[in-house]
Amino acid sequence: MFRHMKKRIIFAAVALLATAGAYAQGNGIGGITEATNMVTSYFDPATKLIYAIGAVVGLIGGVKVYSKFSSGDPDTSKTAASWFGACIFLIVAATILRSFFL
């Protein structure tokens, strides 16, 4: 008789866990939706941060190119092209990521 009750208790525990798991599945969709909303809320500040970094890189590059130009360095055009390319890459990358994910 004790064995029979032990089986009933185990069956009841398994049934309770199975029904609790079925009820918890509804919260998964809500959790995914909440996570998506949290991640997309970070895109606007991150895009502005990338634009600010691009502006700082552009200013530093401008000063570097000016100093090379003033000193008569023949490598000025290469430096200008690389700094300009870096600024354009940051701006385009931020814009493409924003349009791709939002």
N, C-alpha and C positions, 0 to 999 in steps of 0.2 A: 504494500500500500504506500509506503514511503517513497518507493521508486516512482510510482505513478504520479504522486504529488510533485515530486522533483521535476518530472517531465512537463507537467502543467505549468510550473513556475518558470521553467526555461522557455516554454512556448509563449507564455504571456510576456516575458521580458523581450523576446525576439519580436513579437507582434507590436509591442510598445515602441521599440526602436525603429521598426519599419514604418509605422505611422508617423513617428516624429520626423523621420527622414523625409517622408512625403510632404509634410507640412513645411519643412525647412527649404524645400526646393523652390517655393514661391518667392522666397527672399533673395534667391540667387539673381533673378532678373532685376530686382530692385537694386541689389548691390552693384551689378554691372552697369546699370544706368547711372547710379551715383558716381561710380568711378569714372565713367566717361565724361560726366559733367564736370568733375573735378579736374581731369586732365585738360579738357578743352578750355577751362577757365584760366589755365596757366599760359595758354598760347599768346594772348594779347600782351601781358607783361613781358614774356620771353621775346616776342617780336620787337617790342620797343627797346628791350635791352640789347638785342642784336643790332638794331639801327644805331643805338648810342655807341656801341663798340665800333661799328663801321665809321661813325663820325670821328671818334678819337683816333682810329687808325689812319683815317684820311688826313687829319690835321698833323699827326706825327709824320706821315709820309710827305706831306706838303713842305714841312720844315726841313726834312731830310733832303728832298729834291732841291729846295731853294739853296741849302748850304752847299750841295754838290755843284749846283749851277754857278753859284757865286765864286767858288774856288776854281772853276774852270775844269772840273773833272770830265773826261770824255765819256764816262759811264753814266751820265745823267739820264739819258733817255731810257736805258734799261731799268734803272731804279724807279723812274716815274711810271713806267709801264707796269712794273711788278706791284707797286703800291696802289695804283689805280685799279688793277685787276683784283687785288685783295678786297678793296672797298666794294667793287661791283659784285664780287662773289658773295660777300656778306649780305648785301641788300637783296640780291636775287635769291639766295638760299632762304632768307627769312620770308620773303614773299611766296616762294614756291611751297615751303613747308606749311605756311598758314593756309594757302589755298588748297593744298592737298588734304590736310587733316580737318579743316573746318568746312 
